[in-house]
Amino acid sequence: MTPEQFDEFIKANEESTARAIEKTVNGKIRVIKDMMEHHITEFQEFKSEMMPIREGIHTVQTLNKFIKWLGFPAIGAFIMWLLYNK
């Protein structure tokens, strides 16, 4: 094989390899990237739709903590005050 033929072979090999990589690897990466962008968009929409429910649950949990730590002891103290002040 002459050096010119070898250079031509290398050039043809590089071009065919580049086309194959573009088609198989980069094409699959683009498909996965598009799928991920679609899923992220759907998740952001779902997250914004669920925000009022999340805030409502947070409010209920806060009220529950308030009643547990301040409400029940206050009610107990009030009942004891009523019983001892008769």
N, C-alpha and C positions, 0 to 999 in steps of 0.2 A: 504494500500500500504506500503510495507516494504521500509526501507531506501535504500536498494540496487536497488529495482525496481524504486524508485523515482530518484535516481542518473542516472540509465539507461535511464529513460524517459527524464530527463534534457539533457543528452548527445545527445540523438537522436533528441530532439527538436532543440538544438543548431546547429547540423549538417544540418538538413533540412532547418532551417532558413538561415544558411550561404549559402547553395546552392541556395535558392530562391532569396536572396539578390544579390548574384553574377550574377545570370541569369537576373533578372529584372532590378535592379538598376544599378549595375556596367556595365552591357551590354549596357544599354541605354546611360549611361555616355560616354562609349567608342565610340558609334556611333556618338553622338553629338560632341565629341572631334575630331573625324576623319572628320566630316563635316566642322567644324570650321577651321581645318588645311587646308582642301581643298579650302575653300573660301578665307582664308588668302593668300594662294599661288596664286590663281587666281587674287586677288586684287593686289598683288605685281607685277605680270606680267603686268596687265592692267596699273598700275601706271608707270612702266618703259616704256611701249609703248607710253603713253601719255606725257612723259616728254618733248620731243621736241616741242609738241604743246603748252604745258604750258610755256616753255621758250620763244616761239615765241609770245605768247599773252603778256607775261611780257615785252618783247621788245617793242611791239606796244604801250602798256600802258605807258611805260617810254617815248617814243617819243612823245606821245600825251601830257603828262605832260610838257615836254620840250617846245613844240610848244605853249601850252596854257600859260605857265608862262613866257617864255622868247621870243619865236618867234613872237607872235602877238604884244606885246608891242614894240619889236625891229622894226618890220615892220612899225607900226604906227609912231614911232619916226623917222624912215628913211623918210617916206612920209612927215611928218611935216617939217623935215629938208630940203627936196627938195622944198616944197612949199614956205618956208620962205627965201631960199637962191637964189631966181631967180633974 
